[in-house]
Amino acid sequence: MQKALAFDADIVVMDEPTSALNKPEVEQLFKIIEQLKDEGKGVIYISHKMNEIYRIADTIEVLRDGKFIGKETKENLPENKLISWIIGRELTQQFPERTPNLGQEVLKVEGFSVPDPQG
């Protein structure tokens, strides 16, 4: 990031930037992001941390599997809708029913046991 700031970049892309930062470092990063925004710079902030997204974003855009899902201002995007955009279904369907595509049986074991290594 120092390199981007040194070159006076107009757009800075950050992918999960807080994953290895402690709390004071995260706060410092957010101050830098606010400064960049105040200077009219663009910040693309990629994260799965909802609190971070809603804290620093003006506009939230979701891409999933390379496809555009949605875009909205943070004020007009409730967290449950954002989560459904991210995961591709309503959160109420925590464990959606799936039909597995099982192939041909290649190995079947019956009556198998492992002796206790403690004796």
N, C-alpha and C positions, 0 to 999 in steps of 0.2 A: 504494500500500500504506500509506503514511503516513496517508492519509485513513481507511482501514479501522481502523488502529490507534488513531487519534485518536477515532473514534466507538465504540471498544470493541466492535467487531463480534464476534459469537459464531462466525461462520463466515467464513473468508477464502478466496476462490478465486484461484488463481494459474495462469495459462496460459503455459507455457513461460517462466517468470520469469528463467531464467539465460541466455537466448539472447544477451543483450547485456551480460552481466556478466563482469568479469575474475575470476580465481581468488579474490583476497581478498574481493571483493564477494559471490561465491557463498558463501564461508564465513560471512560476516556474515549473509546471508539465512538460511542453515541454522540459525544460532544463534537468529535471530528466530523461525523456525518451531518450534524446540525449546521456546522460551519460551512460545509460543502453546499448544503441546500441553500443557506443564506447567500452564498456567492453565486447562486444560479446554476450550480453543477448538478448533473444527473447522477443518482446513485441507484444502481440495480442491486438489491439486497436479497439474496437467496437464503431462505431459512424455513425450518419447520417449527420454529419456536413462536407460538402464537403471541405471547406477551411482547416479544421483540418486534414482530411484524406490526402489531397495532400501536406500539410505542413510536416507531420511527417512520412508518410509511405514510404517504399521502394517498397513493393509489396502489391497490393490490391487484396483481394479475397472476393467474394460475395457468401453468402449462403442465400437462400430464402426458407422458409417453410421446412427447414431441408435438402435442396438439394443444391449441388454444382452448381453454375451458371457460374463462371468464375474466372480466376486468371491472373493478368498481372502486369508488373512494372508500376509505376505511370507515367513514361515518355511515355509509349506506350498505355496508357488508357485515351482517351479523356473523359472529364466530361460527355458529352451527352451519351456516351456508358456506362459509369458507372451507370448513372441514369437509363438507360433502363434495365441494369442488375438488379438493385435494385427493380424497380417497375414492371418489367416483360413485358414491352411493350415500343415501341418508344415514346418519349416525345411528338411527334407531335400529338399523339392520346390522347390529354388531357382528353377528355370525350368519351371514346370508347362506341359504341352502345352496349347495353346489352338487352337481352330478359329476362324480369323478369319471374320467375316461381311462378305465382300466384296460391294460393290454393282456396278452396271453400269459398264463402262469408259467414261470420259468424255473421256479424252485419251490418245493414244498417240504417242510420239516415237521415231523411229528415225534413226540416222546423224547425230545432233546432236553438234557439237563447238564448243568455244569457243577462239578463237585465244589464244595465249600473249601476255599484255599486255607482256611484256618483249621481245617481238619474235621 
